[in-house]
């Protein structure tokens, strides 16, 4: 197993989230907003979609070198499982579900004669003796994949119902009802959970019955066809779009991990101590904001390229070079994007330091560091959480924009920005190659939409001004 820098940070982020979850477990001021999120249909549906993307990203973050690979290539679990998509390339462009190339060329017929036409693909649809039966074959294989997905989701649902019925809480409630003289009727239940308790559970299972069968259908079809076609060098576009998920998640999460310490520390210190501390911190983030972000990112990426060129022995693998550039891009985005949250935390701390309980703690002689940790930091965490969720989607879009202008991730990396950048010339050719841009748009749209919807629900749940009006 090989651990890249971004892999290590992803594992660290998972450990931090688990530790934070254990620490906040049972705390009433956290339990109430989480219960509100759990009752929201939109919030739970968007969370399921986000977790689906996260699962793919985690599979693509476990890297290793195959024992039987003579190329000394580093691949991930996702690469290993999607080997047919990765290895079954074509000569050049082919349309989605096509059996021939997208452009005509001279073909050598079996009798040795030459003909101008559309050559058959080497892998896409090669199982068909007659390409005219393609539509019926696609429908048949799609139905088989959908049936697999429905059966798999049904199995998960059955296991869920069994666990719910055998849970200790449910058993205690049944014993209490049997011991009562008058047994009150149960509320109407849906999928094993009272709809009055958690009305969003039906929406969650509905979206699972959409996502899982659709995924299994696409996976089954991708074995026989190029579902989203191929690009200029014949690489499967569906594989590119799926591989780009990890890049989008890394940009959104690791940048936040780098940004949060600076924003929280500087924001709280500036608001609490004021005076020269506040002046110095304001000067720092005001100066940083005055520098054009695009120019700073471009200069930083150029420095990384020069460093890697001068130390080629340390970056012998293409994936290691691409990972280092991705990590540095996250660092630069984190350095340039902490100032907004810092301003919010400074303003909130200025208000909190004048509250009665903070003044009382100071009058009783409580040390300033304890006041910051016990009274200030917990009361600004709702702002931190809301900002983190809101900034995630903007960072994913920022990667696409930066890659489009060639100062984003490495050109050899899979990212939606690189796909959009490559589609510029494809949209200008005749006939138009539209599927690369469409695939990147669909996947990016799904991730960003789910993140934005979930951010709205989180903001409603954790904002004390909104919760106080309910």
MOTASUL-V295924 format. One line per field, one symbol per residue. ss: DSSP state (H for helix, E for strand, - for the rest). burial: 1 if it has 9 or more other C-alpha atoms within 8 Angstrom, else 0. Layout:
ss=???
burial=???
//
This chain:
ss=-E--HHHHHHHHHHHHHHHHHHHH---HHHHHHHHHHHH-HHHHHHHHHHHHHHHHHHH---EEE--------EEEHHHHH-HHHHH------E-----E----EEEE-----EEEE--E----------HHHHHHHHHHHHHHHHHHHHHHHHHHHHHHHHHHH--HHHHHHHHHHHH---------EE--EE------HHHHHHHHHHHHHHHHHHHHHH-------E-----EHHHHHHHHHHHHHHHHHHHHHHHHHHHHHHHHHHHHH-HHHHHHHHHHHHHHHH--HHHHHHHHHHHHHHHHHH-HHH---HHHHHHHHHHHHHHHHHHHH-HHHHHHHHHHHHHH---HHHHHHHH----HHHHHHHHHHHHHHHHHHHHHHHHHHHHHHHHHHHHH-----------HHHHHHHHHHHHH------HHHHHHHHHHHHHHHHHHHHHHHHHHHH-HHHHH--
burial=00111111110010000000000000000110110111111111111111001101111111111100000011111110010011011101111111111101001000000000011010111100000001000100111111111101100010001001100001100000100000000000110011100111111110111001111111111111111111101111111110111111111111111111011101111111010011101100100010000001110110011001000000100001111111111111111101101111111111011000011011000100011110111001011101111111101100111111001110001111111110100110000011111011101100110111111011111110011000
//
